[in-house]
Amino acid sequence: MSYRALYERSIQERDTYWAEQAARIDWHRPFDQVCDYHQPPFAKWFVGGQTNLCHNAVDRHLAARPDQAALIAVSTETNTEEIITFAQLHVEVQRMAAILQNLGVKKGDRVLIYMPMIAQAVIAMLATVRLGAIHSVVFGGFASHALASRIDDARPTVIVSADAGSRGGKVIPYKPLLDEALRVCSHPVEHVLLVDRGLAPAEMQSPRDVDYASARAAVLDAQVPCEWVDATHPSYTLYTSGTTGKPKGVQRDTGGYAVALASSMDQIYCGKPGETFFCASDIGWVVGHSYIVYGPLITGMSTIIYEGLPIRPDAAIWWSLVEKYKVNVMFSAPTAVRVLKKQDPDCLKRHDLSSLKSLFLAGEPLDEPTAAWIGEAIGKPIVDNYWQTETGWPILSLARGVDPSLKTRLGSPGIAMPGYQVKLLDDQTGEELTGADQKGVLTIEGPLPPGCLQTVWGDDKRFVQTYWSTFHNKLVYNTFDWGIRDKDGYYFILGRTDDVINVAGHRLGTREIEEAISSHAGVAEVAVVGVADQLKGQVARAFVVARDPARVADAAGCAALEAEIMQTVDSQLGAVARPARVQFVGVLPKTRSGKLLRRAIQAVCEGRDTGDLSTIEDPSALQQLQAAATT
């Protein structure tokens, strides 16, 4: 069957198609209904069925591949490598599950995981879903303020953390950040389970804080069966930035997610049982959830979890892992490739890459020069894919597992994947754009396919208002990305329609950054925009009106206040959200009704035409901004 025929079948014969895909996973109880969409836009997949994510990722492989590597944990920060087989993983997950049970975790409870890229982080995720509990992984680089907001929203019973992480040889203590978050948050957390790596002092607060090694020693012989849950039961929440200051908890189901990942691993990533998958992301992001942890393990592949940089100890480190562990499929982000491009080109030729079938890139738009350079450098197919935290797996890519002849087009992530009824709509009228090369808002007609978000955690109203209410005459999911489609159905992503920016694959809300900067006593007003950047895709730039103009009257004063503002953002959101520059102006460009002219600010920063500015209140504001942007 051609891919186009398979895709059309996934749309026209939706239930039949997904019932067939559902055979890729184990079911404790068969489902009664494939898709319940009687209450749009809320879709329920595989209604009546029961399964368990941990069973599908671990237990079901014990008979066929108990001694195959499941997790390969590599840290160039601590110079350690650990291989954990499926049989060993089964034992360790049960031990972790027993610890969580002893700390009061039961079905439906939340476990917040604030961890570096170590094996215990994956084990904690698997143990949580084994119990039918719901994990919420928070990226280890987030500061106390951001962590506290997620604790208050998820309301976890237990937090699993570590003494510290490490990046570029610099130890990042986690425990003080976590203690501060627990001090300022309103939700009382009963227990903190701490993995002590011996990297940083960790002051334990009894009886709240529990040492993982001691707790593990008490449950070495634990046997904890999987809790069979409804297919529609939440498996996890994952927070993503929005256009308001409050992060959104994307809520994922169990059965639909397992089916979607199993399908995508075969159709898109061409991964096979017994092979090795290397996703150089972080478990704090959706890519880590889907393609470090669940996707490869559900498929019966070995998966590499990597703590370190792509250029340390040198720029050949990734390729040395490809050679050593015979990696078959690799997944990274365009930013990382652009970093490698600046290194010694010999690093790309030092190791045997014959096992590698393809390199997949996602997280931000992949530009033609980057794709062409890495493809030629390693001599392997480069496959782009476009998706979001909300969808959990690719919206656009090339399903070469279905049709190996599908060709890449530089600059395009590809065509619509099964189940995604993608449409381009006119942003003003909401009319569908069916012609070639017409710019529109990329939308998806409901129901979203299996694996996509069920709702926003604890806030169905926000789910509907945020994603489904943009076009008054149509109930469609809004990706908030501009796109065009060529005559052959290949899509090209042109950037965001909202105020979320994409920095090195990390989604950041400009509103969140603005709120952090505004909390500094020296700031009267602030505007943050995303600006195109050759290395990171986009970076945040902040323009600030100081409360006391005298403080920024000279270069020294500007530099001092900029440093203070950067520190404020670091302390509230973490270094990942730090703007590339903070620059000072006397007034921000606004319309006469007081609306900030964000697109005009962005255009000035990128050296583009600002377009129609007939509504601007003070034309001199733009001149000030232009002067600041060029310094």
N, C-alpha and C positions, 0 to 999 in steps of 0.2 A: 504493500500500500504506500502511495506517495505521502509525503508529509501533509500536503494541502488537503488530501482526502481524509487523513486522520484528524487534522484540525477541524475540518468542517463537520466531521462526525462528532467531535467533542462538543460542538455547539448545537447541532441539529438533533443529535441523539444523546443528549447530555447524560441522562441517567444510565443508559446502557453502557456508554463509554466508561463512566467512572465506576460502575459496578465491576467491570472487567479489570480496571486498574486496582481496585480494592483487593483483588486476589493476590497482590504482591506482598501483603502483610498477613500476620496471624490474627485471627479473631477468636475471642473466647465465646462470644455469642454472635451469630450472624445478624446483620442489620435488616430491618423491615422496610425501610424507605431510604433511597439514595439521597434525595435532596428535598427538604421541606422548606419551601419558599413562600409560604402562605402569608407571611408577615414581612414584606420587603421593607428595608433592605437587609433584614436579618436572615441569614441562610443557615440552616442546620443540615450537616452532612452525615450520612450513614446512621440515621435515626434508628434507635433500638439496638444497635450493635454495641458490643463491649470489647475493649482491648486494653493494652497497656504499652506505653512508649518504651519503658525499660525492657519489658519482655521482648519486644520486637528488635531492640537495639543490642540486647545481650543474651538473654536466656535461650532464644530460639536458635542461636548459633552454636550452642554447646555440643550438640550431637555431631555436627559436621566439621567444626573447626575450633575445638577447645584450645588447641596449642598455638593457633595463629595469633599473631600480634593484633590486639584490638587498639590499644593506645600506645603511641610512641611519644613520650614526653621528653622534649629536648629544650634545654636552657643554655644559651651561650652566656647568660648573665651569671650563672652559678657553675658553669662547665659540667653539667650533669646530663645524662641520657638514661631513660628508664623505659623498658619495654614491658607492657602488661598484656598478657594473653586474654582471650575471651574468658577462659576458665578462672583466671586470677581476677579479672574485672568483676565477674559474677560474685566472687567471694568478697571483694572489697566493697562493692555496692551494697551487699547485704549488711556488712558491718556498719557502713555509714547509715543505712536505713535504720538499723537497730539503735544507733546512737540518737538519731533524730526522734525515733519513737520514744526512747527513754527521756527525751527532753520535751515530750508532750505533743509532737507533731502527729496529726492524723489527717485522714482524707479531707481535702478541701482547704486545709490550712496553707498559709504561705510561708515559704522559706526564702529569705533574701540572701543572695550570694554575692559577696563583695570580695573578689579573689583575683590574684594574679594568674598567669597562664601556667598552672601546674595541674598535675593529674587529679589532685583532690577536688579541684573545681568541677571537672567533668563528672567525677564520682558523686559529688554532692548533687549535681543536676539529675543524674540517673536515679540516685537514691530517693530524691524527692518525688519524682513521677512514679517510682516503684510503689510508693505509699499512697498514690492518688492525691498527693499534695501538689501545690502549685509553686514553681520556683519563679523568682524575679531576680535576674542577674543584673547587677549594676557594675558598669565599667570601673575597673580598679583605679582609674585616673581621676575619678570625680571627687570633688572636694566635699567638705562636711555639709554645706548648705544644700547642695544638689542631692546628696545622699539622704539627708533628713527629709526632704520633700518626698522622696520615693518611699522611705520608711512609713511616713504618715499616710501615703496613698495605698500602699500594698498591705500595711498592717500585718507584718510577719510575726509568727510565733517564735521563730529562731532566725538568727543571722549567722551565716557561715563566713568566716573571714580568715585572714592570715596576718602574721606579724608585719609582713612587708612584701612588696614587689621590687623589681629592679628594672631599670631601663638605661641603656647606654653606660652600664657600670655604676650608675647612681642608685643607691637604695632609696625606696619610697616607703616610709613607714605608713602602714594602713591603720594600725590600732589607734593612734591618737586622732586620726580623722574620723574613725568610727565612733570613738568615745565622745567626741565633740558633737557628732551628728545625733547620737543618742541623748546627749544633754539638752539639745535644742528642739528635738522633735517632740510631738505631743503624744505619740503612740508608745505605750510601755512595752518594750520587748523583753520577753521572759528570759531568753538565754542567747548568749553569743558562743558559738563553737569556733575555737581558734586553732588554726594550723600554725605551729611555731616552726619556721624555717631556719631560725637562728640568724636572721639577717638584721633584726632591730629589736631593742628592748620592748617588751609588751607587758604593760602593767595590768595584771588580772584583777578583776573585781568580783570576788566571791559573794554570793553563790551564782551570780548572773553568768559570769564567764567560765567556760569549760574548756580544758585542754584536750585537743583532739587525740593526741597520742595516748593519754591516759584513758580516755573514754573508749578508744579503739581496743586497747589491751583488755578491757573488761568484756568485750563482745566478739572475741576472735572466732568463736564457733557459731555465731549467729546464723540463723536461717529465717529469712523474712520473705514470705511469698509475695508475688505481685498482687496489688489491689486492682481487680478488674473494674474499669470505670466505663461509663457511657462514652460513646464516640464523641459526643458533644461536650463532655466534661473538660473544663479548662486545664491545659497542661502547663502553661506559663503566661506571665505578663512580662513585657519588655518595654521600657520607657523610651519614647522618642520625642524629640523637640517639636514644638508646634509654634504657631504664630502668636500664642499667648504665653505668659510666663510659666503657667502650670504645665509640666510635662504630661504627655498622654501615655497611659498604660495600655499598650496593644495587647489584647487578650486572644490567645490562640487555643484552638480546641485540641483534641487528642487524635481521634480517628482520621479526620480529614487531613491533618498535618502529616501523619505517618504515611498515608496514601500518596499525598502530593510529593513528599520527599522521595519515596521509593520510586515513583514514576519519573521524577526529574533526574534522579541519579542515573537511570538507564537511558532515558530519551535525550536528555540534554548533555549530561556530563560523561556519559558512556563509561561509567564505573561498573566494575564487575566484582562479584564476591572473590575474595582472596587477593585482590589488588590493593594498592596503597594510594591514599588520597592525602594531599598536603594542602591545606587551606591556611594561608599565612595571614589570618585575621585575628580577632580576639573574641573570646566567648561573651564579652560585654556587648557585642553588636549582633544583629540578626544573622549575619553571614556565619559567625561562629556557632550560633545555635544550630542553624540548618546544615552547615557544611564542614564544621569541625566535628560536631558531636553527632547529631541524630541521623543526617543523611547517610554518611559513610557507614556508621555502625548498623543501621537498619539494613543496609545493602550487604553487610558481611565483609566490609573492607577494613584494612588497617588505617587508622587516622593519626596524623602527626599533630601534636599540640606544641607550639613553638613559643618560647619566651625569649625575646631578643630582637635585635634590629637586623635589617637585611644587609647591613654593611659592617657587622661586627661579629667575629674578629676581622673579617674582610668581606668584600662584596661577592665572594664566591660561596658564602655559607649556605645559602638556599640550595645552590646547585650541588654542593657536597652532600646535602641531605637527600636530594633526588637520586644521586648515585648510590649512596650508602644503603638507602632503604628501598631502592628501585621504585621510586614514585611513578605512578602511571598517570595520575591526573593532578594538576596543580591549579590553585585558585588564589589570586591576589588582587591588588588594586592598582589603577594607573599611576597613582602617586608614587608607590613603591618602585615601579618601573622607571619613572622619571628620576628617582633618586639613584637607581643603578646606572642610569645612562651617564651620570656624572663621574662614575668610577672607572677604574682601569678596565678597558675592554677585554683584556686577557682573562679576567675573572669568569667571563661567560664561556670560555673555551677550556677551562681547566679540568672539568669533570665530565664523565660519561653520562649523557642524558638520553641514552638509547631507550630506556624504559618509558620515558615521558611521551604520552600521546598528544596532550593538548595543554595549553595554558589558558585558563579562563580569567577574565578581568572584569571587575564590577565595583560599584561604590560611588562612581562619578562618571561623567562622560569621558569616553576614551577617544582622544584625538588621533587623527591619522598618523602624524609623525611618530608618536609613541608606539602605536600598534605596529607600524611598519618596521621600526627599529628593533623592537624586541623579537618580532617574528623572524627577521633576518638573522639576528644575533644568536638565537638558540636553535633556529632551524625547525621550529615546531608551529603547528597551527595556533593562532591566537583567536580566541572566541570571546567576544564581548557578551555581556548579559545585563539587562536592566530590570531592576525590581526595587522593592522598598521594604522597610521594617514591617509595614502593614501587610504586605502580601506573603512574606515568608519564603518565597521561591520566585524564579524569574517570570516576569511578564513578557519580556521580549528576549529572544536569543535565537540560536539555531539548533534544532533538534536533530543533530547528526546521528544520534542513536536510532532514529527512525529512518532518516535519509542522509547517508554519508556524503551525498553529492552536493548538499546545500553549501553555497559559497558565501564567504564573508564579504561585506562591503565596508571598506575603511570609513570610520566615522559613524557607522550604524550598529546598534546593538542587535539588530536582526528583525525578526518577524514575530507575530503574536504566538505565544505558546498555548498548548491545549487548554481549553476552558476559559481563556481570557478573550472576551468579546470586546476588543479594543476599538475605540472610535475617537476621531478627532472632531471637536466641536468648536464652532465660532464662539469666542469668549464673550461677545456682546449679545448675540441672538440665541445661542445654544443650538443652532442648526448644525447638522452633521456635514462635515466637509468630506466629500467622496472623491474629489479630483486629486491628481498627483501634485505634489510639491505645494500644498496649501498649509499654511501655518495655523495650528489650532491647539486647543487644550487637550491633552491626552486623558481620555476617560475610559472607564470599563463599565459595560452594561451588566447589571445584576442578573442572577446571583454571582458573586465572586466565586471562583472555583475553590475546591477543597484546599485547606492550608492557609487561607487568608484570614485576617483578623475577624473574630466573631463580633466584637464590639470594643469600645474603650472601657477598661476596667472600672466598674462601678458607676458608669456614666453613659447609658444608652443614648441619652439626649445629645451628648457631645459627639458621639459616633455619627448620628444622623446629621447634626448641624455642620460638623467639620467636613465630612467626606461626601455627603449625599445631597446637600442643599444648595450647591453653587448655582445650578441652572433651574430656574423656577418651573420650567415646562418639561423637565426630564429628571427621572430618578437614576442618576448615574454616579459611579464612584469617581471622584476627582483626584488624579495623581498630583495635581498642582505643578505639572511640567508642561512646557510648550513642546510641540513636536511637529514634524512633517513626515509624510509618507510618500515614497517614490512610486512609480507606476507598477513595480513588482511587489509592493507590499512591505518593503523594508522601511523601518522607522528611523528617524534621526531626532535625538533629544536636544532641545535648544536652550534649556535652562528653566528655572523655577518661575511660576506665576505668583508665588506668595513670598513671604519674608523668611523662609527657611533657606539656609545656605549649606553647601556641601564642601566641607574642608577635609581633603584627603580621605574621602569616603565616610566622614563623620557628619551626621546631620545636626546642625546647630540652629536654634531659633534666634533670630536677631533680637527679638523681644526679650528673651532671657538674658542676653548679653547686655542689652540696654538697661534692664532692671538692675543688674549687678553694678554697672557703671554709675547709674543714678543714685545708688546707695552711698557713694562717696560724697562726703560733705562739701567738697569743692566743686561739684558738678551741678549746674543749673539745668541744662538740657543736653540730650545726647541723641544722635542718630547713628545706627550701625547698619552697614550694607555689605553684601557679598560682592567681591570684586574678582574678576578673572585673574588667575595666577598660573603661570606656566608649570610650576612644580606641583601645586596642591589642587589644581582645578579651580578652587575659589579660596579666598581668604577674607576674613572680616576686617573692615576698616571702620573706625569710630571717629565721629566728628562731635566735639564737645564744646558747649558754651560754658565757660567757667563762671562760677558765682562771683569771684573777685577778678576782674580783668587784669589787675595789677600782677596777679600771680603768674600770668602767661605773657607778660609784657616783653620778655626777652627769651632767648634760646635756653638758657639755664633753667628758668622758671618752667618753661614748657616741658623740658626733659624730666624735671623733678615731679611735676604733676602727672605726666604720662606714666612714669614708673610707679607712682602710688596707685593709679587707676589699674594698671596691669596687675599689681599685687592684689587689689580688691577682686578682680575677676578670678585670679588664681584661687583665692581663698574661698570664693563662693561657688564657682563652677568647675575649677580645675584648669590646668594649663592648656587642655585641649580647646578651651573656649576663648583663649587669650587673643585679642585682635592683633593683626600684623602691625598696625599703627594706630595711635590715638593722636588726632590733630585738633587744633583749637581754632574756633571761629567766633565772631561776635554775634552771629545770628544764623539760624538754620533756614534753608529754603522751604517755604510752605505756601500752600494755596491761601487764598483770601478767607477760606473757611477754616483754616488752621491745620489742614492735612499736610503731613510731611511729604515732600516730593522725592520719595526714595529712588524712583527710577531715574530721575534727573541726576541725583547724587551719584548713583552707580554709573551712569553714562559719563559724567565728568571724570570719575576715577579711571574709567576704561578708555578715555579719550574718544568717546563716541558723541554723536549728535544728541542733544538733550530732547529733541522733539518739541512739541507744542508747549510753550510755557506761558500761555496767555492768562492762566489763572494765578500766576505767582504773585504773592503779596509784595515782596521786596526784591527787585532784580539784583540789588547789590549783594544779597545773600549768596547768590550763585557765584558772583565774582569773587567773593571772599573764599568760598569753598574751592573754586578753581585754583586760587593762589595757594591755599593750604595743601591741596591734593598734589601739587607739582613740587612741593618742597620735600 
